[in-house]
Amino acid sequence: MGMTTPFPEPDSPELAPFTVFARVEIESLLRRLADTGTLVTVYFDENAGFAVTVLLAVNPQFEEVVFDCASDPAVQRRLLAAQSLTCVAFVDHIKLQFGARGAEATTHDGKPAFRVRLPEQLLRLQRRDFFRVKAPLSRPAQCLVPYGEDQKQYEKLRLLDISICRMAVSAYPEKFDPSVGQRIEECFLDLPAIGSVGVHLKVRHLAPLRDGKSRAVGCEFVDLAPAARTMIQRYVNRLDAEQRKLSARVA
C-alpha cells in the first residue's frame, strides 16, 4: 500500500481493516486536521484535478465538514461542479482519506468556503510498523495465553501497548516464560468495549520491568484473521481518540 503517496488509495479489500466507521472516531480525526491546520488535498474529476486547502470546521449538528476555498477561482468552480471528491491528508505520519459525493458553496466567518457531508467512513493508514497506543490502567485489557504440558490452562497477562501488527504484555516467569522466536497458538485478547479476539503470537522481544519481578513480552501477531484485525484496529482507534480527548481537556 502506498501510504507515503499523496494520491488517493484505490478501493481494495486489503484496506478494509484500516477503515474507521465509528462516528466519534471520525469526528475526532477530522477535528485533529482542523486544529493542526493540516493541508488537505481534495481530488476531483476522477483525480485529474485537485485543490490544496485546509479544513475549517467540523459541524456534526449539520452533518458537514467545511473547507477553505481553493485559491484559484477556476479550480474552485470545477471542484463545486464535480460529482465526487476524495480528500487526502497526512498528520503525524498518518494518512487520512475520505470521499464525498459533491461539494456546496458556503461561508465560514464571513469568508467564502465550501462544505461536504460528514463522511460515514474514513480510511486511516499508518506508516512503518503502524501506530501503537498504550493500554489504560483504568480499563485494563488482558491477553490469555496457554501454558502447561496440555496447553489447556491460561495465564492472564496485562496488555501494555498494542498496534494492529504487534503488542506487549507484562508477564511473570513462574507460569509464562517464553523465549524470543517462540510461537504461541490459540491466545485470546480481551479488549474492553470491543470483545474477545483470538490471535496467534510470535515472541519478538523480552525486557525486564521496573518492579524487578515481571518483564515486558513483545509479540507479533501471526496469521491474523481479517475480523480480528478489524477489532484490534477499532480498539487502537478508540484508545487514540480517548487519549487525545483527555489531552485536550488537560490543555
Disulfide bonds with the S-S distance in Angstrom:
none
